[in-house]
């Protein structure tokens, strides 16, 4: 099987605050479904705009930078037989989270 990253940009989840409990429950339902199906690897939301960048020389700066157009807001990693399967799970996550999802194939572990 192949692992896929399903993600969305920070700020993409745009709905009234009073609907947050409904969105959380819908999202958790998809996670439970993915776990029950045996395809869930890991996922979560990321602390808004809290990133540090470590350069090749080991120096650390805070980011992201103002010129950054998109910042990762949350993600899921799933392990499924095909891209079509990954797109189906992304559609479920998009409906639950009420925002578009990006799907990318994760390259195989080079040590395997």
Backbone as ProteinMPNN parsed JSONL, in Angstrom:
{"seq_chain_A": "XXXXXXXXXXXXXXXXXXXXXXXXXXXXXXXXXXXXXXXXXXXXXXXXXXXXXXXXXXXXXXXXXXXXXXXXXXXXXXXXXXXXXXXXXXXXXXXXXXXXXXXXXXXXXXXX", "coords_chain_A": {"N_chain_A": [[0.846, -1.177, 0.0], [0.268, 2.36, -0.257], [1.352, 5.396, 1.2], [-0.329, 8.447, 1.874], [-0.403, 11.988, 2.094], [-2.79, 14.036, 3.354], [-3.89, 17.251, 3.412], [-4.555, 20.617, 4.647], [-4.682, 24.194, 4.205], [-3.708, 26.6, 6.672], [-6.196, 28.553, 8.093], [-8.066, 27.873, 6.213], [-10.297, 26.589, 7.125], [-13.231, 27.871, 7.424], [-15.808, 28.866, 9.079], [-18.734, 29.634, 11.052], [-18.016, 30.246, 14.509], [-19.67, 29.04, 16.394], [-20.345, 26.665, 15.21], [-18.244, 24.992, 15.549], [-18.179, 22.727, 17.443], [-19.772, 20.853, 16.029], [-18.289, 20.505, 13.67], [-15.929, 19.431, 14.733], [-16.907, 16.993, 15.794], [-17.771, 15.735, 13.407], [-15.33, 15.518, 12.086], [-13.872, 13.865, 13.839], [-15.411, 11.583, 13.561], [-14.772, 10.768, 10.961], [-12.077, 10.168, 11.336], [-12.336, 8.006, 13.131], [-13.661, 6.219, 11.423], [-11.668, 5.827, 9.472], [-9.675, 4.664, 11.052], [-11.011, 2.312, 11.831], [-11.173, 1.145, 9.329], [-8.59, 0.524, 8.944], [-6.746, 2.215, 7.681], [-5.77, 4.551, 8.706], [-2.94, 6.391, 9.683], [-1.671, 8.607, 10.991], [-2.427, 11.886, 12.238], [-3.33, 15.387, 12.561], [-3.972, 18.734, 13.829], [-2.165, 21.809, 13.389], [-0.381, 24.097, 15.428], [-1.367, 27.359, 15.105], [0.394, 29.374, 12.919], [2.918, 28.927, 14.128], [5.974, 28.325, 13.638], [9.334, 27.197, 13.318], [12.335, 27.65, 11.574], [14.968, 25.649, 10.646], [18.101, 26.055, 9.463], [20.52, 24.821, 7.06], [22.966, 25.227, 8.234], [22.417, 24.983, 10.858], [21.39, 27.174, 12.167], [18.616, 28.899, 13.65], [15.513, 30.302, 12.865], [12.507, 32.144, 13.405], [9.438, 31.458, 11.812], [6.412, 31.214, 9.869], [7.374, 33.28, 7.067], [6.365, 36.63, 6.114], [5.994, 36.699, 3.296], [5.097, 34.197, 2.735], [2.586, 32.359, 1.238], [0.853, 30.261, 1.812], [0.243, 28.263, 4.642], [0.657, 25.254, 6.346], [-2.125, 23.893, 7.944], [-3.321, 21.637, 9.032], [-3.291, 18.015, 8.971], [-3.497, 14.655, 7.627], [-2.274, 11.359, 7.581], [-2.564, 8.639, 5.574], [-2.777, 5.141, 4.71], [-3.209, 3.544, 1.888], [-4.462, 1.507, -0.894], [-4.511, 2.868, -3.406], [-4.329, 5.955, -5.328], [-6.866, 6.831, -5.939], [-8.337, 5.815, -3.798], [-7.192, 7.378, -1.778], [-8.11, 9.887, -2.565], [-10.839, 9.552, -2.148], [-10.927, 9.347, 0.663], [-9.941, 11.886, 1.248], [-12.048, 13.43, 0.317], [-14.01, 12.803, 2.203], [-12.821, 13.868, 4.485], [-12.679, 16.552, 3.728], [-15.413, 17.231, 3.586], [-16.133, 16.891, 6.279], [-14.425, 18.707, 7.632], [-15.055, 20.981, 6.362], [-13.551, 22.256, 4.393], [-11.351, 22.541, 1.564], [-9.093, 19.921, 0.604], [-5.709, 18.93, 0.167], [-3.984, 16.46, -1.662], [-1.237, 14.354, -1.5], [1.169, 12.018, -2.602], [3.249, 10.102, -0.515], [6.649, 9.508, -0.694], [8.285, 6.307, -0.878], [9.89, 4.874, 2.021], [13.324, 5.207, 2.08], [14.888, 3.305, 3.325], [13.588, 0.949, 3.255]], "CA_chain_A": [[0.0, 0.0, 0.0], [0.988, 3.622, -0.372], [0.929, 6.428, 2.149], [-0.672, 9.744, 1.303], [-0.595, 13.123, 2.974], [-3.978, 14.84, 3.072], [-3.657, 18.436, 4.229], [-5.246, 21.858, 4.294], [-3.979, 25.411, 4.603], [-4.139, 27.333, 7.855], [-7.189, 29.57, 7.738], [-9.014, 27.367, 5.219], [-11.533, 26.207, 7.81], [-13.901, 29.144, 7.612], [-17.211, 28.659, 9.417], [-19.046, 30.328, 12.307], [-17.425, 29.618, 15.692], [-20.652, 28.205, 17.096], [-20.436, 25.381, 14.52], [-17.029, 24.219, 15.815], [-18.431, 21.38, 17.987], [-20.297, 20.008, 14.956], [-17.163, 20.191, 12.782], [-15.041, 18.533, 15.48], [-17.524, 15.662, 15.84], [-17.737, 15.172, 12.052], [-13.932, 15.176, 11.799], [-13.532, 12.68, 14.637], [-16.119, 10.437, 12.98], [-13.975, 10.315, 9.817], [-10.881, 9.524, 11.893], [-12.761, 6.68, 13.631], [-13.935, 5.377, 10.253], [-10.377, 5.476, 8.864], [-9.025, 3.698, 11.952], [-11.734, 1.042, 11.702], [-10.848, 0.584, 8.012], [-7.178, 0.151, 8.962], [-5.943, 3.052, 6.787], [-5.274, 5.728, 9.431], [-1.583, 6.308, 10.216], [-1.49, 9.678, 11.958], [-2.894, 13.181, 11.765], [-3.599, 16.397, 13.567], [-3.886, 20.142, 13.477], [-0.909, 22.439, 13.769], [-0.506, 25.371, 16.124], [-1.462, 28.426, 14.107], [1.512, 30.271, 12.641], [4.056, 28.707, 15.025], [6.972, 27.493, 12.978], [10.734, 27.588, 13.366], [13.055, 27.129, 10.429], [16.345, 25.288, 10.963], [18.875, 26.103, 8.226], [21.53, 23.774, 6.908], [24.081, 25.498, 9.15], [21.925, 24.794, 12.213], [20.79, 28.386, 12.724], [17.161, 28.8, 13.785], [14.738, 31.535, 12.776], [11.064, 31.935, 13.492], [8.716, 31.61, 10.553], [6.7, 31.477, 8.46], [7.663, 34.653, 6.721], [5.202, 37.332, 5.537], [5.778, 36.385, 1.883], [4.51, 32.867, 2.621], [1.189, 32.457, 0.839], [0.064, 29.208, 2.447], [0.886, 27.597, 5.765], [-0.058, 24.035, 6.674], [-2.969, 24.033, 9.126], [-3.602, 20.322, 9.573], [-2.964, 16.95, 8.025], [-3.721, 13.244, 7.942], [-1.501, 10.418, 6.776], [-3.295, 7.383, 5.432], [-2.082, 4.093, 3.967], [-4.268, 2.962, 1.067], [-3.953, 0.844, -2.093], [-4.433, 3.666, -4.63], [-4.614, 7.395, -5.264], [-8.327, 6.975, -5.928], [-8.753, 5.613, -2.406], [-6.773, 8.57, -1.026], [-9.023, 10.975, -2.929], [-12.117, 9.293, -1.469], [-10.764, 9.742, 2.065], [-9.811, 13.349, 1.266], [-13.399, 13.977, 0.164], [-14.679, 12.659, 3.503], [-12.21, 14.842, 5.395], [-13.095, 17.881, 3.266], [-16.798, 17.452, 4.006], [-16.166, 17.009, 7.739], [-13.71, 19.919, 8.047], [-15.638, 22.102, 5.607], [-12.541, 22.97, 3.605], [-10.671, 21.738, 0.553], [-7.939, 19.146, 1.053], [-4.68, 18.633, -0.832], [-3.549, 15.067, -1.544], [0.094, 14.099, -2.055], [1.734, 10.701, -2.307], [4.497, 10.125, 0.226], [7.605, 8.601, -1.313], [8.637, 5.177, -0.002], [11.027, 5.013, 2.928], [14.499, 4.698, 1.355], [15.528, 2.201, 4.013], [12.795, -0.281, 3.034]], "C_chain_A": [[0.89, 1.238, 0.0], [0.448, 4.62, 0.641], [0.702, 7.745, 1.417], [-0.814, 10.767, 2.408], [-1.828, 13.869, 2.485], [-3.873, 16.049, 3.988], [-4.505, 19.613, 3.768], [-4.453, 23.041, 4.834], [-4.571, 25.995, 5.87], [-5.101, 28.432, 7.406], [-8.229, 29.088, 6.738], [-10.343, 26.962, 5.849], [-12.252, 27.491, 8.22], [-15.394, 28.906, 7.822], [-17.475, 29.384, 10.731], [-18.548, 29.541, 13.523], [-18.404, 28.698, 16.413], [-20.843, 26.837, 16.428], [-19.223, 24.488, 14.788], [-17.311, 22.851, 16.432], [-18.947, 20.396, 16.933], [-19.178, 19.572, 14.001], [-16.207, 19.216, 13.465], [-15.623, 17.12, 15.491], [-17.491, 14.987, 14.467], [-16.316, 14.721, 11.698], [-13.507, 13.925, 12.565], [-14.222, 11.429, 14.11], [-15.345, 9.883, 11.783], [-12.703, 9.619, 10.303], [-11.225, 8.129, 12.414], [-13.013, 5.725, 12.475], [-12.628, 4.916, 9.6], [-9.614, 4.477, 9.731], [-9.685, 2.333, 11.824], [-11.42, 0.348, 10.381], [-9.382, 0.168, 7.923], [-6.288, 1.003, 8.072], [-5.326, 4.258, 7.495], [-3.864, 5.473, 9.959], [-1.414, 7.347, 11.319], [-2.073, 10.957, 11.39], [-3.085, 14.143, 12.907], [-3.55, 17.793, 12.998], [-2.561, 20.698, 13.962], [-1.188, 23.784, 14.431], [-0.395, 26.5, 15.1], [-0.206, 29.305, 14.095], [2.695, 30.119, 13.599], [5.031, 27.762, 14.35], [8.359, 28.059, 13.227], [11.412, 26.926, 12.182], [14.497, 26.882, 10.848], [17.099, 25.194, 9.638], [19.916, 24.99, 8.206], [22.733, 23.987, 7.817], [23.676, 25.365, 10.614], [21.317, 26.029, 12.842], [19.266, 28.266, 12.679], [16.549, 30.19, 13.684], [13.266, 31.192, 12.927], [10.44, 32.204, 12.14], [7.27, 31.321, 10.822], [6.892, 32.968, 8.213], [6.454, 35.305, 6.07], [4.94, 37.001, 4.072], [5.192, 34.99, 1.665], [3.02, 32.993, 2.305], [0.301, 31.425, 1.538], [0.896, 28.537, 3.532], [0.03, 26.397, 6.128], [-0.837, 24.213, 7.977], [-3.278, 22.709, 9.798], [-3.366, 19.263, 8.515], [-3.425, 15.596, 8.548], [-2.799, 12.441, 7.043], [-2.274, 9.112, 6.78], [-2.481, 6.423, 4.581], [-3.146, 3.312, 3.209], [-3.689, 2.363, -0.219], [-3.746, 1.756, -3.301], [-4.706, 5.143, -4.367], [-6.114, 7.633, -5.214], [-8.88, 6.792, -4.517], [-8.391, 6.833, -1.56], [-7.704, 9.738, -1.317], [-10.395, 10.791, -2.281], [-12.043, 9.682, 0.002], [-10.638, 11.253, 2.187], [-11.181, 14.014, 1.129], [-14.172, 13.892, 1.473], [-14.142, 13.688, 4.502], [-12.642, 16.253, 5.015], [-14.521, 18.197, 3.711], [-16.881, 17.672, 5.517], [-15.565, 18.331, 8.209], [-14.247, 21.187, 7.383], [-14.574, 22.944, 4.911], [-11.851, 21.989, 2.656], [-9.432, 21.082, 1.135], [-6.989, 18.921, -0.119], [-4.189, 17.214, -0.59], [-2.205, 14.913, -2.237], [0.564, 12.712, -1.656], [3.051, 10.882, -1.556], [5.435, 9.099, -0.405], [7.946, 7.463, -0.345], [9.841, 5.501, 0.861], [12.243, 4.432, 2.229], [15.19, 3.537, 2.052], [14.78, 0.881, 3.855], [13.273, -1.038, 1.821]], "O_chain_A": [[2.098, 1.162, 0.227], [-0.754, 4.679, 0.901], [1.424, 8.105, 0.486], [-1.28, 10.465, 3.507], [-1.893, 14.282, 1.327], [-3.777, 15.898, 5.205], [-5.082, 19.615, 2.681], [-3.671, 22.917, 5.777], [-5.773, 25.901, 6.114], [-4.829, 29.15, 6.444], [-9.178, 29.813, 6.44], [-11.385, 26.987, 5.193], [-11.92, 28.111, 9.23], [-16.15, 28.764, 6.861], [-16.533, 29.716, 11.45], [-18.648, 28.314, 13.557], [-17.999, 27.684, 16.982], [-21.444, 25.943, 17.024], [-19.173, 23.355, 14.31], [-16.721, 21.869, 15.979], [-18.583, 19.22, 16.959], [-19.128, 18.417, 13.578], [-15.729, 18.273, 12.834], [-14.907, 16.155, 15.226], [-17.212, 13.791, 14.375], [-16.127, 13.67, 11.085], [-12.861, 13.036, 12.009], [-13.672, 10.332, 14.204], [-15.267, 8.667, 11.605], [-12.299, 8.599, 9.745], [-10.486, 7.176, 12.166], [-12.627, 4.557, 12.533], [-12.497, 3.753, 9.22], [-8.983, 3.555, 9.214], [-9.0, 1.315, 11.721], [-11.401, -0.881, 10.309], [-8.971, -0.463, 6.949], [-5.185, 0.579, 7.729], [-4.448, 4.917, 6.937], [-3.619, 4.457, 10.609], [-1.056, 7.009, 12.447], [-2.196, 11.091, 10.173], [-3.011, 13.767, 14.077], [-3.148, 18.013, 11.856], [-1.915, 20.123, 14.839], [-2.106, 24.507, 14.046], [0.565, 26.568, 14.331], [0.188, 29.887, 15.105], [3.404, 31.093, 13.854], [4.922, 26.542, 14.479], [8.528, 29.273, 13.336], [11.105, 25.787, 11.83], [15.171, 27.784, 11.344], [16.779, 24.358, 8.793], [20.151, 24.314, 9.207], [23.444, 23.034, 8.138], [24.487, 25.603, 11.51], [20.777, 25.95, 13.946], [18.703, 27.622, 11.793], [17.004, 31.133, 14.331], [12.838, 30.082, 12.612], [10.883, 33.091, 11.411], [6.92, 31.187, 11.994], [6.597, 33.797, 9.072], [5.6, 34.606, 5.527], [3.789, 37.016, 3.638], [4.83, 34.638, 0.542], [2.283, 33.661, 3.03], [-0.867, 31.694, 1.82], [2.088, 28.281, 3.361], [-1.193, 26.509, 6.21], [-0.277, 24.633, 8.99], [-3.477, 22.664, 11.012], [-3.255, 19.561, 7.326], [-3.701, 15.42, 9.734], [-2.571, 12.799, 5.887], [-2.595, 8.555, 7.83], [-1.603, 6.839, 3.824], [-3.889, 2.523, 3.793], [-2.557, 2.673, -0.593], [-2.897, 1.466, -4.144], [-5.239, 5.521, -3.324], [-6.579, 8.539, -4.522], [-9.777, 7.521, -4.092], [-9.181, 7.271, -0.724], [-8.049, 10.496, -0.411], [-11.039, 11.771, -1.906], [-12.98, 10.277, 0.536], [-11.17, 11.844, 3.127], [-11.44, 15.041, 1.755], [-14.913, 14.814, 1.816], [-14.899, 14.295, 5.259], [-12.941, 17.064, 5.891], [-14.801, 19.308, 4.162], [-17.617, 18.543, 5.979], [-16.124, 18.998, 9.079], [-13.933, 22.306, 7.79], [-14.674, 24.17, 4.843], [-11.78, 20.787, 2.911], [-8.799, 21.618, 2.045], [-7.422, 18.744, -1.258], [-3.998, 16.808, 0.556], [-2.042, 15.286, -3.399], [0.382, 12.285, -0.516], [3.87, 11.723, -1.927], [5.049, 7.95, -0.623], [7.899, 7.647, 0.871], [10.7, 6.297, 0.482], [12.21, 3.273, 1.817], [16.001, 2.847, 1.433], [15.267, -0.173, 4.266], [12.722, -2.088, 1.492]]}, "name": "protein", "num_of_chains": 1, "seq": "XXXXXXXXXXXXXXXXXXXXXXXXXXXXXXXXXXXXXXXXXXXXXXXXXXXXXXXXXXXXXXXXXXXXXXXXXXXXXXXXXXXXXXXXXXXXXXXXXXXXXXXXXXXXXXXX"}
